[in-house]
Amino acid sequence: MTARLRVALLFGGRSGEHEVSLRSAASVAEGLRPGHDVVCVLVDKAGQWLLQEGSAPRPAGGEPVFLAPCPGDGGRLRRLEDARELVRPDVFFPVLHGTYGEDGTVQGLFELASVPYVGAGVAASAASMDKAMMKALFARAGLPQVDYRVLLGRDDDAEARCLDELGLPVFVKPANLGSSVAVAKVKAAADLGPALDAAFAYDRKVVVEKGVPAREIEVSILGNDAPEASVPGEIVPDREFYDSDSKYSPDSRTALHIAARVDPATATAVRRLGVAAFQAVDAAGYARVDFFLDRETGRLVLNEINTIPGFTSISMYPKLWEASGLLYPDLLARLVSLGIERHVARARLRTDYRA
C-alpha cells in the first residue's frame, strides 16, 4: 500500500484576496482528504502562520508556527514560541491568491527550505503576478495582446497620453492583484483619475489597457515541462464586465459555458496560446490563462495568466479539467505529484562549482 502523503495547505494570506483564498482552501482540503493527510495552515492578514487542528480549514485560530528557511530542517513546521517540531509535511500546497502568496514570495521560502510545493516557481510566480512584467514576457514571445500602458504614479501628462494613444474605454488595473479587486472600466476622461487613485491604493504600479468589445474565454493548463490544455470555457458576466462582484457575489448571475461556444479553429488557438503563455513565463504545475475574443474582429488576444487560480469545486480551472475528463480529486493528486516531480528534478541540480 502506498503511504499517504501529508500535504500542508496554506491559505488566507496578506492580500486583498484573503477571503477568496479561504473559499478555495475549503474545497481543496475536501478534495485532498480521501487520498492525503491534510495539514491546515492559515496565514492571517498580518502574515502570521497558524497551524490548525483537523483537516478542515477555518477562517481564524491556530498555533503560531514557522518554516525554517534552511534545507537541513527538512520542512518541519515548528512552534513559534519554542521552536518545537509540530508536524513535518511531505509537500506544501499554497492556495494563497494575490500578494505574498502568488507573487513568488512564499515560493522563495519553499526554495530556501528545499521542500516540495505545488505550482509555479519564484520567477514565474513573480512575473505572472505583475501584469506589466507578464505582458512584457508575452510580447517577447510574440503573443497577441491588447495595447496597454504602465503608470508609476499619478502624472497628468502620462495620463493624457494614455487616453490619446489608447482611446476610450480603458481598463485600469493594479499590476499586482487579482480577483478583479480595484479594476475599473473607464468610459469618460473625467473618471480616469478616481480609477487610478483606487488602483494605486493597492500597488505602486498600474496597468491601463485599451478596452475592446470582447467575449471572455479561459483555458486551464496542467503540467511541468510538457504542459497540456483543457477544453476552453467562456465567462458570460451578469454586468458590463467580469468584476469582483460578478465573480463572487452570492447574487451574481454570471454564467460559465463549458465548453466555450466557439468554432473548432478558435478552440484550438485558445489551447495552443494557453500553453504558449504558460511556457512564456516558465510556469509549472498549473495555471489558468484568460483571453479576450473581439466580438467585432474575431481576433483572439491574451489577457493574463493566473498561477494560483480560484480553486473551489465550481471554479473555472477545475471545471474545465472535469469537462476534459479529469475529476477534482484526481486533479489535486496530479498537482501534488507535479510539485514533487519538480522538486526531485531541481534537487539533482548542482549548487557547487568544480572545474
C-alpha positions in Angstrom: 0.0 0.0 0.0 1.3 3.4 -0.9 1.9 5.7 2.1 -0.5 8.7 2.3 1.3 12.0 1.7 1.0 14.7 4.3 0.0 17.9 2.5 0.3 21.3 4.2 -2.4 23.5 2.8 -1.5 27.2 3.1 -4.4 29.6 2.8 -5.6 33.1 3.7 -2.7 35.5 3.3 -1.7 39.1 3.4 -3.8 40.1 0.4 -7.0 41.7 -0.8 -7.9 38.2 -1.9 -7.7 36.7 1.6 -11.4 35.8 1.7 -11.3 34.2 -1.8 -8.4 32.1 -0.6 -10.5 30.7 2.3 -13.1 29.5 -0.2 -10.5 27.8 -2.4 -8.8 26.2 0.6 -12.1 24.6 1.9 -12.7 22.9 -1.5 -9.0 21.9 -1.9 -8.9 20.3 1.5 -12.1 18.4 0.9 -10.8 17.1 -2.4 -7.4 16.1 -1.0 -8.7 14.3 2.1 -9.7 10.9 0.5 -6.1 10.3 -0.6 -3.9 12.6 1.6 -3.4 13.7 5.1 -4.2 17.4 5.1 -2.4 19.9 7.4 -4.2 23.3 7.6 -2.0 26.4 7.9 -3.9 29.7 8.0 -1.8 32.7 7.0 -3.7 35.5 8.7 -4.0 39.1 7.5 -0.9 40.1 9.5 1.2 37.4 7.8 1.3 35.0 10.8 1.2 31.3 10.1 -1.3 29.4 12.3 -1.3 25.6 12.4 -4.9 24.4 12.8 -6.2 21.1 14.2 -8.0 18.8 11.9 -8.2 18.7 8.1 -10.9 21.4 7.6 -9.6 25.0 7.1 -11.0 27.6 9.4 -11.0 31.4 8.9 -9.3 32.1 12.3 -7.3 30.4 15.1 -4.4 28.1 15.3 -0.9 27.6 16.9 1.7 30.1 15.6 4.3 28.2 13.6 7.2 28.9 11.2 9.1 27.1 8.5 12.9 27.5 8.8 14.5 28.7 5.5 17.2 26.1 5.5 17.3 22.6 3.8 18.7 20.9 6.9 15.5 21.3 8.9 13.5 19.1 6.4 10.5 21.3 6.0 9.3 20.9 9.6 6.6 23.3 10.9 7.8 24.5 14.3 6.0 26.2 17.1 6.9 29.9 17.2 7.1 30.0 20.9 9.8 27.5 21.5 10.7 26.0 18.0 9.4 22.6 19.0 8.5 20.5 15.9 4.8 20.1 15.5 4.5 18.4 12.1 6.6 17.6 9.0 4.7 17.9 5.8 5.7 16.0 2.7 4.6 18.7 0.3 3.3 22.2 0.6 0.2 23.4 -1.3 -0.2 27.2 -1.3 -3.7 28.4 -2.1 -2.7 32.0 -1.5 -4.2 34.3 -4.1 -2.5 37.7 -4.7 0.3 39.4 -2.9 2.6 37.4 -0.5 1.4 34.1 -1.9 1.0 34.1 -5.6 3.9 36.6 -6.3 6.9 34.4 -5.6 7.5 35.4 -2.0 6.3 32.2 -0.3 7.7 30.2 -3.2 11.1 31.7 -2.3 10.7 30.5 1.2 9.9 27.0 0.0 13.0 27.0 -2.2 15.2 28.2 0.7 13.8 25.4 2.9 14.2 22.9 -0.1 10.7 21.5 0.3 8.3 20.2 -2.5 5.5 22.6 -3.3 2.6 22.8 -5.7 2.6 25.3 -8.6 4.9 27.8 -10.3 8.4 28.7 -9.0 9.7 32.0 -7.8 10.3 33.7 -11.2 7.2 32.5 -12.9 5.0 33.4 -9.9 6.5 36.9 -9.6 6.3 37.6 -13.4 2.8 36.3 -13.7 1.6 38.3 -10.7 3.0 41.5 -12.0 0.8 42.3 -15.1 3.4 44.7 -16.5 6.2 42.0 -16.4 3.8 39.4 -17.6 2.8 41.4 -20.6 6.4 42.2 -21.4 7.2 38.4 -21.5 4.1 37.8 -23.7 5.3 40.5 -26.1 8.8 39.0 -26.1 7.2 35.6 -27.1 5.2 37.3 -29.9 1.9 36.5 -28.3 -1.1 38.7 -29.2 -2.4 41.3 -26.6 -4.4 44.4 -26.4 -2.5 47.7 -26.3 -1.6 48.9 -22.9 0.5 51.4 -20.8 2.1 51.2 -17.4 1.9 54.1 -14.9 4.2 54.5 -11.8 2.1 57.1 -10.0 -0.3 59.9 -10.8 1.1 62.0 -13.7 -1.2 64.3 -15.7 0.9 64.3 -18.8 1.3 60.5 -18.9 -2.4 60.0 -18.2 -3.3 62.3 -21.1 -1.0 60.4 -23.4 -2.7 57.1 -22.3 -6.1 58.4 -23.4 -4.7 59.9 -26.6 -3.0 56.7 -27.6 -5.4 54.1 -26.3 -8.7 55.9 -26.7 -11.8 55.2 -24.6 -12.8 53.0 -23.0 -9.8 51.8 -21.0 -9.4 49.3 -18.1 -7.4 50.4 -15.1 -5.8 47.6 -13.0 -3.3 47.4 -10.2 -0.4 45.5 -11.6 -0.1 43.1 -8.7 -3.5 42.0 -7.6 -6.2 39.6 -8.8 -9.9 38.7 -8.4 -10.7 42.0 -10.2 -10.0 43.9 -7.0 -9.8 47.7 -7.8 -10.3 47.1 -11.5 -12.3 49.8 -13.3 -13.7 50.3 -16.7 -13.2 54.0 -17.6 -15.6 55.4 -20.3 -15.1 59.1 -19.7 -11.8 61.0 -19.3 -13.0 62.6 -16.0 -13.3 59.1 -14.5 -9.7 58.1 -15.1 -8.3 59.9 -12.1 -10.6 58.3 -9.5 -10.0 54.9 -11.1 -6.2 55.4 -10.9 -6.5 56.5 -7.2 -8.3 53.3 -6.4 -5.8 51.2 -8.2 -2.7 53.0 -6.7 -4.1 52.3 -3.2 -3.2 48.7 -3.8 0.0 48.9 -5.9 2.8 51.4 -6.9 2.3 50.2 -10.5 -0.9 50.4 -12.5 -1.7 49.0 -16.0 -4.1 50.9 -18.3 -5.4 48.7 -21.1 -7.3 49.5 -24.3 -10.9 48.4 -23.9 -12.3 46.0 -26.6 -15.8 44.6 -27.0 -14.9 41.1 -26.2 -16.1 37.7 -25.0 -14.0 36.2 -22.1 -12.5 32.9 -22.9 -10.4 30.8 -20.4 -8.4 27.6 -20.6 -6.7 25.5 -17.8 -3.1 24.4 -18.2 -1.6 21.4 -16.3 1.9 20.1 -16.3 5.6 21.0 -15.9 7.8 20.9 -18.9 5.2 19.3 -21.2 2.0 21.2 -20.2 -1.4 20.3 -21.6 -4.5 22.4 -22.1 -8.1 21.7 -21.2 -11.1 22.4 -23.3 -11.7 26.2 -23.3 -14.6 27.8 -21.4 -16.4 31.1 -21.6 -17.4 33.5 -18.8 -20.6 35.4 -19.5 -20.7 38.1 -16.8 -24.0 39.4 -15.5 -22.9 43.0 -15.9 -20.7 45.1 -18.2 -17.5 43.3 -17.3 -16.3 40.5 -15.1 -15.7 42.5 -11.9 -15.2 41.2 -8.4 -18.9 41.2 -7.5 -19.7 39.3 -10.7 -17.2 36.7 -9.7 -18.0 36.2 -6.0 -21.3 37.8 -5.0 -24.0 35.3 -4.0 -26.4 37.3 -6.1 -24.3 37.0 -9.2 -26.0 35.6 -12.3 -22.7 35.2 -14.2 -22.8 32.1 -16.4 -20.0 29.7 -17.2 -20.2 27.9 -20.6 -18.2 24.7 -20.6 -17.1 24.1 -23.2 -17.0 27.6 -24.8 -19.3 28.1 -27.7 -16.6 28.8 -30.2 -15.7 27.2 -33.6 -13.1 24.4 -33.6 -10.3 26.6 -35.0 -10.8 29.2 -32.2 -10.8 26.4 -29.6 -7.5 25.0 -31.0 -6.0 28.5 -30.9 -7.0 29.0 -27.3 -5.4 25.8 -26.2 -2.2 26.5 -28.3 -1.8 30.1 -27.0 -2.6 28.9 -23.4 0.3 26.5 -23.5 2.5 29.2 -25.1 1.6 31.7 -22.4 2.4 29.1 -19.7 5.8 28.5 -21.3 6.5 32.2 -21.9 6.6 32.8 -18.1 8.2 29.3 -17.4 5.2 28.3 -15.2 4.9 24.9 -13.6 2.1 22.7 -12.1 -0.9 24.6 -13.2 -2.4 27.9 -14.3 -5.5 29.4 -15.9 -5.0 31.6 -18.9 -7.6 34.2 -19.8 -8.3 35.6 -23.3 -10.4 38.2 -25.0 -12.2 37.3 -28.2 -13.0 40.5 -30.0 -16.7 40.5 -30.9 -16.2 42.8 -33.9 -13.0 41.4 -35.5 -12.9 37.8 -34.2 -9.3 38.5 -33.0 -8.1 36.4 -30.0 -5.8 38.1 -27.6 -4.2 37.2 -24.3 -5.5 38.9 -21.1 -3.5 37.3 -18.3 -2.2 34.1 -16.7 -3.1 33.1 -13.1 -0.6 30.8 -11.5 -2.9 30.2 -8.4 -6.4 30.5 -9.9 -9.6 30.2 -7.9 -9.9 26.5 -6.8 -13.4 25.9 -5.4 -15.1 22.9 -6.8 -17.1 25.2 -9.1 -14.3 27.4 -10.2 -13.4 27.6 -13.8 -10.0 25.9 -13.5 -11.2 22.5 -12.1 -14.5 22.6 -14.0 -12.6 22.8 -17.3 -10.5 19.8 -16.4 -13.6 17.9 -15.3 -15.0 18.6 -18.7 -11.8 17.3 -20.2 -12.1 14.0 -18.3 -10.0 14.8 -15.1 -12.1 14.8 -11.9 -11.4 17.2 -9.0 -9.7 14.7 -6.6 -7.6 13.3 -9.4 -6.7 16.8 -10.5 -5.5 17.6 -7.0 -3.5 14.4 -6.7 -1.9 15.2 -10.1 -0.9 18.6 -8.9 0.7 17.2 -5.8 2.6 14.7 -7.9 3.8 17.5 -10.3 5.1 19.5 -7.3 7.1 16.6 -6.1 8.3 15.8 -9.6 9.6 19.3 -10.0 11.3 19.3 -6.6 13.1 16.0 -7.4 14.3 17.4 -10.7 15.6 20.6 -9.0 17.3 18.6 -6.3 19.5 16.9 -8.9 21.0 20.3 -9.9 24.5 21.2 -8.7 24.9 24.1 -6.3 28.6 23.9 -6.1 31.3 24.5 -8.8 34.0 22.1 -9.7 36.2 22.8 -12.8 
